[in-house]
Amino acid sequence: MTPHAMRRTLAALLPLAAAAPLRAQEPPAPPATLRLSLAEARARAAAAAPALEEARARERAAHADVDAARAGRRPQLELSAGYSRLSDVPELVLDAPGLGRSTIFPNLPDNYRTRLAGALPLYTGGRLRAQREAAEREAAAAGLDVAATGADLSLETTSAYWDLVTARETERVLAESRGAYEAHLRDARNREEVGLAARNEVLAVQVERDRAELARVRAANAAAVAEANLRRLIGAPPTARIEPAEPLAEDAPAPPAPADAEALVGEALEGRPERAALRERVAAGDARVAVERAARWPQVSLSGGFDYANPNRRILPPTAAWEDSWDLSVNATWALFDGGRAAAAAARAAARADALRRQAEDLDQRIRLQVTQRRLDVDAAGQAVEVAARNLEAARENSRVASERQRAGVIPSSERLDAEVLLLQAALDHTESLARLRTARAALDRALGR
């Protein structure tokens, strides 16, 4: 490259090099913020969840099986065509007195054939009916699986939503406590400077402030993890910031759960979709037993066909011309002895149906236990919220009084510090109790099939 060309190249590159730092210094676009209520989060999760789409795909496959089972009762038509080239063979020619010379079996190497065949089952011993019933029961169970998957997804989304709200609230409480510790630390240092406080008082306040800051960092990390989990559930972009629109505390208390535990259990047994799905599969298993037992009965079918071939081998003597013919028949088969295959298949289907029946009984027992446990969790969480609220109110008043008395010199700094620690713990306990009540109610609703 000549010196003149090099100077031109450098002159062209200098503006780009000067602009590159400017572009690099441009601030990145702020992430989009999604302000969501709990209902909106559930709706977005239902629209974006792969697990729910998988359940719906299985439901579509089950309905396709129903269509296939129903098609077994309809006639079946089949159109076939073919061409065969045969080797040359000697022709069979006979001389009959008075009839002259005639070709009985000519050499016809080119063979064209077409056939329209049909078949219709007349009697199958109940096999087709049982197959259709089994398929319909499985389709109903697949639809209930979709409902169960949606309920599980709703509970998971609810838990993730309140996990994020709880983590953010915990972070806020710890940030406020850090501000209170900072004020206390300034007072302690001022008192130390004038000789009214020892060094260990300052260090004690500093230790509690640092502990609160460490807890705040952990809460911020928990909030980031909860936000990432909620983004996954609702299908939000990885850079989106989710802002929950519902507070952890409620404006009005929710209505209490019914006191009658048996009424709740009965509601759950009627409303749980997975229990209904299992009952449908039990019925489908019984139908499959009928399918296998139908093999013991005669099978009768009607079949027929229309042939159009060149040559038509059913017409003698065959000639190199297109001829048509048809046939119609009724066929009956009865397996008199199969070595025990039908009995073994029926026994296998009956055992599987019985296994599903026992599974349904076990699920009923588990539902009863879940409802009892979730109801007790809601009761305990409600009582904990009331206790935590009273404790928080008392801790706030205690901290206020301790702060005023410590500034007046009536009590040492350690008592004020103890009051601030108790206030922080009471605030965290109140936040945790509210979160437990929210998740306990959601879990009870899921257990009841609501």
C-alpha positions in Angstrom: 0.0 0.0 0.0 1.3 3.4 -1.0 1.7 6.2 1.6 -1.1 8.2 0.0 -3.5 5.2 0.1 -2.6 4.5 3.7 -3.4 8.1 4.6 -6.8 7.8 2.9 -7.5 4.6 4.8 -6.6 6.2 8.2 -8.7 9.2 7.4 -11.7 7.0 6.8 -11.2 4.9 9.9 -10.6 7.8 12.3 -14.3 8.9 12.5 -15.4 5.4 13.1 -12.9 4.9 15.9 -14.0 8.2 17.5 -17.6 7.2 17.4 -17.1 3.7 18.8 -16.5 4.9 22.4 -19.6 7.1 22.2 -21.7 4.1 21.1 -20.2 2.0 23.9 -21.0 4.6 26.5 -24.7 4.7 25.5 -26.8 3.4 28.5 -28.6 0.2 27.8 -32.3 0.2 27.5 -34.1 -0.3 30.7 -35.8 -3.7 31.1 -39.5 -3.9 30.5 -41.6 -3.9 33.6 -44.6 -6.2 33.9 -47.1 -5.2 36.6 -49.2 -8.3 37.2 -52.0 -9.3 39.5 -52.2 -12.9 40.6 -55.0 -13.6 38.2 -53.0 -12.1 35.3 -50.0 -14.2 36.2 -52.1 -17.4 36.3 -53.6 -16.5 32.9 -50.2 -15.9 31.3 -48.9 -19.2 32.8 -51.9 -21.1 31.4 -51.2 -19.7 28.0 -47.4 -20.3 28.0 -46.9 -23.6 30.0 -45.4 -26.5 27.9 -46.8 -29.0 30.4 -50.3 -27.8 29.8 -49.8 -28.0 26.0 -48.5 -31.5 26.4 -51.7 -32.5 28.3 -53.8 -30.9 25.6 -51.9 -32.8 22.9 -52.5 -36.1 24.8 -56.2 -35.2 24.9 -56.3 -34.7 21.1 -54.6 -38.0 20.7 -57.2 -39.7 22.9 -60.0 -38.1 20.8 -58.3 -39.5 17.7 -58.4 -42.9 19.3 -62.2 -42.5 19.8 -62.6 -41.7 16.1 -60.6 -44.7 15.2 -62.7 -47.0 17.5 -65.9 -45.6 16.0 -64.7 -46.2 12.5 -64.6 -49.9 13.3 -68.4 -50.1 12.9 -68.3 -48.5 9.4 -67.8 -50.2 6.1 -64.3 -50.3 4.7 -63.7 -49.8 1.0 -60.4 -50.5 -0.7 -59.4 -49.9 -4.3 -56.4 -51.7 -5.7 -54.8 -52.0 -9.1 -51.8 -53.8 -10.5 -50.0 -55.0 -13.6 -48.1 -58.3 -14.0 -45.9 -59.5 -16.9 -45.9 -63.3 -17.2 -43.5 -65.5 -19.1 -44.7 -67.0 -22.4 -46.2 -70.4 -22.1 -47.5 -72.8 -24.6 -51.2 -72.3 -25.4 -53.7 -75.1 -24.7 -55.6 -75.7 -27.9 -58.2 -78.5 -28.2 -59.9 -79.9 -31.3 -63.5 -80.9 -30.4 -65.5 -82.9 -33.0 -68.1 -80.6 -34.4 -66.8 -77.6 -32.7 -63.5 -77.1 -34.4 -60.3 -75.9 -33.0 -60.6 -73.7 -29.8 -58.0 -72.2 -27.5 -58.7 -73.1 -23.9 -55.7 -71.5 -22.2 -54.1 -68.8 -24.4 -50.7 -67.2 -23.8 -51.5 -63.8 -22.2 -48.3 -62.4 -20.7 -49.8 -58.9 -20.0 -52.2 -58.9 -17.0 -54.0 -55.9 -15.7 -56.3 -56.0 -12.7 -58.4 -53.6 -10.6 -60.6 -54.4 -7.6 -63.0 -52.4 -5.4 -63.4 -54.4 -2.2 -65.6 -53.7 0.8 -66.1 -55.3 4.3 -68.5 -54.7 7.1 -68.5 -56.4 10.5 -71.8 -57.9 11.4 -71.2 -59.5 14.8 -68.1 -59.2 16.9 -69.3 -60.4 20.3 -69.3 -56.9 21.7 -65.6 -56.2 20.8 -66.2 -53.0 18.8 -68.6 -51.6 21.3 -66.2 -52.2 24.2 -63.3 -50.7 22.2 -65.3 -47.6 21.6 -66.3 -47.3 25.2 -62.7 -47.7 26.3 -61.5 -45.0 24.0 -64.2 -42.6 25.1 -63.3 -43.2 28.7 -59.7 -42.6 28.0 -60.6 -39.4 26.1 -62.6 -38.2 29.1 -59.7 -39.0 31.4 -57.3 -37.1 29.2 -59.6 -34.0 29.4 -59.6 -34.3 33.1 -55.8 -34.6 33.1 -55.7 -31.2 31.4 -57.8 -29.8 34.2 -55.5 -31.4 36.8 -52.4 -30.1 35.1 -53.9 -26.6 34.9 -54.7 -26.8 38.7 -51.2 -27.8 39.5 -49.8 -25.0 37.3 -52.1 -22.5 39.0 -50.9 -23.6 42.4 -47.2 -23.4 41.3 -47.8 -19.9 39.8 -49.5 -18.8 43.0 -46.7 -20.0 45.1 -44.1 -18.4 42.9 -46.0 -15.1 42.9 -46.2 -15.0 46.7 -42.6 -16.1 47.0 -41.6 -13.1 45.0 -43.9 -10.8 47.0 -42.6 -12.2 50.3 -38.9 -11.9 49.2 -39.4 -8.3 48.1 -41.3 -7.5 51.4 -38.5 -9.1 53.4 -35.9 -7.1 51.6 -37.9 -3.9 52.3 -38.2 -4.7 56.0 -34.5 -5.4 56.3 -33.6 -2.2 54.4 -35.8 -0.2 56.8 -34.1 -1.9 59.8 -30.7 -1.1 58.4 -31.8 2.6 58.3 -32.8 2.3 62.0 -29.5 0.7 62.8 -27.6 3.5 61.0 -29.4 6.1 63.1 -28.6 4.2 66.2 -25.0 3.8 65.1 -24.7 7.6 64.6 -26.1 8.2 68.1 -23.7 5.6 69.6 -20.6 7.2 67.9 -21.7 10.7 69.0 -22.0 9.4 72.6 -18.6 7.7 72.3 -17.0 11.0 71.2 -18.3 12.8 74.3 -17.4 9.9 76.5 -20.9 8.7 77.3 -20.7 5.3 75.6 -18.0 2.6 75.5 -16.5 1.3 72.3 -18.2 -2.1 72.7 -21.6 -0.4 72.4 -20.7 1.1 69.1 -19.4 -2.3 67.9 -22.5 -4.1 69.0 -24.8 -1.8 67.0 -22.4 -2.1 64.0 -22.6 -5.9 64.2 -26.4 -5.9 64.2 -26.4 -3.4 61.3 -24.1 -5.7 59.3 -26.2 -8.7 60.2 -29.3 -6.9 58.9 -27.4 -6.0 55.7 -26.3 -9.6 55.2 -29.9 -10.7 55.6 -31.0 -8.1 53.1 -28.5 -9.3 50.5 -29.8 -12.8 51.0 -33.4 -11.6 50.6 -32.5 -9.8 47.4 -31.0 -12.9 46.0 -34.1 -14.9 47.0 -36.2 -12.3 45.3 -34.2 -12.6 42.1 -34.5 -16.3 42.1 -38.3 -16.1 42.7 -38.6 -13.5 39.9 -36.7 -15.8 37.5 -39.0 -18.7 38.5 -42.1 -16.6 37.9 -40.8 -15.4 34.5 -40.3 -19.1 33.6 -43.9 -19.9 34.5 -45.5 -17.0 32.7 -43.2 -17.1 29.6 -41.9 -13.5 30.2 -38.6 -12.4 28.5 -35.5 -13.1 30.6 -34.8 -9.3 31.0 -38.3 -8.4 32.1 -38.9 -7.1 35.6 -42.0 -8.4 37.3 -43.8 -6.0 39.6 -46.5 -7.8 41.7 -49.6 -5.7 41.9 -51.1 -7.4 45.0 -49.8 -6.7 48.5 -49.0 -9.5 50.9 -51.4 -8.1 53.5 -55.1 -8.3 52.7 -57.5 -5.4 53.0 -60.2 -7.7 54.4 -59.9 -11.1 55.9 -60.9 -14.0 53.7 -63.9 -16.0 54.8 -63.0 -18.9 57.1 -63.0 -22.4 55.9 -66.0 -24.5 56.8 -65.7 -26.1 60.2 -67.1 -29.5 59.0 -64.0 -31.5 57.8 -66.2 -34.1 56.2 -67.9 -31.5 54.1 -64.5 -30.4 52.8 -63.5 -34.0 52.1 -66.7 -34.6 50.2 -66.1 -31.4 48.2 -62.6 -32.6 47.3 -63.8 -36.1 46.3 -66.3 -34.5 44.0 -64.1 -31.7 42.6 -60.6 -33.2 42.2 -60.0 -33.7 38.4 -57.3 -36.4 38.9 -59.7 -38.5 40.9 -62.4 -38.3 38.2 -59.7 -39.1 35.6 -58.7 -42.2 37.5 -62.3 -43.3 37.7 -62.6 -42.9 34.0 -59.5 -45.1 33.5 -61.0 -47.7 35.8 -64.1 -47.8 33.5 -61.8 -48.0 30.5 -60.0 -50.9 32.0 -63.3 -52.8 32.5 -64.1 -52.1 28.9 -60.8 -53.6 27.8 -61.7 -56.7 29.7 -64.8 -57.0 27.6 -62.7 -56.5 24.4 -60.5 -59.4 25.3 -63.4 -61.6 26.3 -65.1 -61.0 23.0 -62.5 -63.1 21.3 -64.3 -66.2 22.7 -67.4 -65.5 20.5 -67.9 -65.9 16.8 -66.9 -63.1 14.5 -69.2 -62.6 11.5 -68.5 -60.2 8.6 -69.8 -59.3 5.2 -67.4 -58.8 2.3 -67.6 -58.3 -1.4 -65.8 -56.8 -4.3 -66.0 -55.7 -7.9 -63.2 -56.9 -10.3 -62.3 -55.3 -13.6 -59.3 -57.1 -15.2 -57.6 -57.8 -18.5 -57.8 -60.8 -18.7 -60.4 -61.7 -16.1 -59.3 -65.1 -14.9 -62.8 -65.9 -13.6 -64.1 -65.9 -17.1 -63.2 -68.9 -19.3 -61.6 -69.0 -21.7 -59.6 -65.9 -20.7 -59.1 -63.3 -23.4 -57.0 -60.2 -23.8 -60.0 -57.9 -23.1 -61.3 -56.0 -20.1 -64.1 -57.9 -18.3 -65.9 -57.3 -15.0 -67.1 -59.6 -12.3 -68.2 -59.3 -8.7 -68.5 -61.4 -5.5 -70.4 -61.2 -2.2 -69.8 -63.4 0.8 -70.6 -63.8 4.5 -67.8 -65.0 6.6 -67.9 -66.5 10.1 -65.0 -67.5 12.3 -65.0 -69.0 15.8 -61.8 -69.8 17.6 -62.6 -73.1 19.3 -59.2 -73.5 20.8 -56.3 -71.0 21.0 -54.2 -72.6 23.7 -55.5 -70.2 26.4 -54.4 -67.0 24.7 -57.8 -65.3 24.9 -58.2 -66.3 28.6 -54.8 -65.0 29.4 -55.4 -61.7 27.7 -58.7 -61.3 29.5 -57.0 -62.1 32.8 -54.3 -59.5 32.1 -56.8 -56.8 31.3 -58.8 -57.6 34.5 -55.7 -57.4 36.7 -54.8 -54.0 35.2 -58.4 -52.8 35.8 -58.2 -54.0 39.4 -54.8 -52.2 39.9 -56.4 -49.0 38.7 -59.3 -49.6 41.1 -56.9 -50.0 44.0 -55.1 -46.9 42.9 -58.3 -45.0 43.0 -59.0 -46.2 46.5 -55.5 -45.1 47.6 -56.1 -41.7 46.0 -59.3 -41.2 48.0 -57.4 -41.8 51.2 -54.6 -39.4 50.1 -57.2 -36.7 49.3 -58.7 -37.1 52.7 -55.3 -36.6 54.3 -54.4 -33.7 52.0 -57.6 -31.8 52.8 -57.2 -32.4 56.6 -53.6 -31.2 56.5 -54.3 -28.2 54.3 -57.3 -27.2 56.5 -55.1 -27.3 59.6 -52.4 -25.3 57.8 -54.9 -22.6 57.0 -56.2 -22.5 60.6 -52.6 -22.4 62.0 -51.5 -19.7 59.5 -54.5 -17.5 60.3 -53.8 -17.7 64.0 -50.1 -17.0 63.4 -51.0 -13.9 61.4 -53.0 -12.6 64.4 -50.3 -13.3 66.9 -47.6 -11.9 64.6 -49.6 -8.7 64.1 -50.0 -8.1 67.8 -46.3 -8.9 68.3 -45.3 -6.4 65.6 -47.4 -3.7 67.1 -45.9 -4.3 70.6 -42.4 -4.5 69.2 -42.8 -1.1 67.4 -44.0 0.5 70.6 -41.2 -1.1 72.6 -38.6 0.1 70.1 -40.0 3.7 70.2 -40.0 3.8 74.0 -36.5 2.3 74.2 -35.2 4.8 71.7 -36.6 7.7 73.6 -35.4 6.4 77.0 -31.9 5.7 75.6 -31.6 9.2 74.2 -32.7 10.5 77.6 -30.0 8.5 79.3 -32.4 6.4 81.3 -31.4 3.0 79.8 -28.2 1.8 78.2 -27.7 1.4 74.5 -27.8 -2.3 74.7 -31.5 -2.3 75.7 -32.4 -0.1 72.8 -30.4 -2.4 70.5 -32.3 -5.4 71.9 -35.6 -3.6 71.2 -34.5 -3.0 67.6 -33.6 -6.6 67.1 -36.9 -7.7 68.5 -38.7 -5.3 66.1 -36.8 -6.7 63.1 -37.6 -10.2 64.1 -41.3 -9.3 64.7 -41.5 -7.7 61.3 -39.9 -10.7 59.6 -42.3 -13.0 61.5 -45.3 -11.0 60.4 -44.1 -11.1 56.8 -43.5 -14.9 56.9 -46.9 -15.5 58.6 -48.7 -13.5 55.9 -46.9 -15.5 53.2 -47.8 -18.8 54.8 -51.4 -17.9 55.0 -51.5 -17.0 51.3 -49.8 -20.2 50.2 -51.9 -22.3 52.7 -55.1 -21.0 51.2 -53.9 -21.7 47.7 -52.9 -25.2 48.7 -56.3 -25.8 50.3 -58.1 -24.6 47.2 -56.0 -27.1 45.1 -56.7 -29.9 47.5 -60.5 -29.2 47.3 -60.3 -29.1 43.5 -61.5 -25.5 43.3 
